Amino acid sequence: MLTSRHNLAQLCAAVAAALPVLLVAPAAVAAPQVPPPSTAVGGERLGLPGVQVNPLAGAPALPRDLTGQSWIVSDAASGEVLAAYNPHLRLPPASTLKILFADTVLPKFDRNTVHRVADEEIQNIGPGSSLVGIKENLDYRVEDLWRGVFLSSGNDAVHVLSFMNGGIRRTVNEMQDRAEALQAWDTKVISPDGYDMDGQVSSAYDLSLFARAGLRNPDFRTYCATREAMFPGALDKNTGRRGSFGIANTDRLLGKYPGLIGVKNGTTTNAGSTFVGAAERNGRTLLVTVMHPASYQRVYDETAELLDWGFAAAGKVQPVGRLVEGRQADGAEPTGQAGGTTGAPGAPDATGTPAPPPHAADTATRPTGGGGGLDPVGWPTVAVGAVVAAGAVVLVRRRRASRRRWGRFEC
């Protein structure tokens, strides 16, 4: 009896001792931030570290002293990538994630639709968020809400539109589905507004995909190019009339860089500064995305420098990769829109929380090794489960034998 108990106790102790080691070990294994070259979406060179450019005779030199941790210059029409630096590096996107939000949700509601904002729609917004100033129990047109998103980067406007779409969770799921349809495999969506959240990442490459798709929607193009607008204010208690106030686009290049169409800027503690800019010159539209340079102002300076270089390099460089086209389930050509022009909002369940739709990730084919399957933390977790399961089987068998021979006891 003592021998059997002793052996069983040793087995329990061995399994218990192994668990902390196995569970702690994955923390030391960093998830890959750049996909292997052979799996990089858009071309092998886009998965290589460092600057990628293929100059021909007479090509201008790239700007010096660029500080962005990741950047990419591409042609919006052809999708050709003219130059890039760690374009698949996964970094917090800040409010540039609102590009994906707009590309996903904007086609669903007519711009003239009027929505009365409920108090819960503007609750639980992250501390320190940028806000346009939406008030509960007041009516707002959809086009006003979108101006709040694009000009003021208002997280309150994002939340209201998300509730109109069926809720935050549903909107996040649809954004993730949209990203995967665009083959933006570097992107993980956790908040619709880009607010810093653990695990929320994107890349310069993916943000360029989102911007290219969004710019195919005329409304998106109009909103992101708007410099100033009047926004509905509160009711005057004395007169009963609704006031208004002016808002201005926080994009510091808009109206200053020649030919700039706009798109979206963002700044958070984790992301630093990020910016996606599109500009047109001589019939050519270029996209530049810069992520996490040395300072807030540098994101604009480096975007402008890379745009200048891109226009000067026309016909003087060979592409190093390509912005891939989105995939449509019905085989139709991608339109840059996530739904019809008058799509209907999603209906929440009885509790007010919409059930998430199936993810495209369940059926879409990811590039081998490029983010599908288990990450480096996942496999050790499976190993832990296997060890625990094996130990549990042995324990159960010995426990049953012990019960038959000596009576019941627990280790």
Disulfide bonds with the S-S distance in Angstrom:
Cys12-Cys411 2.07
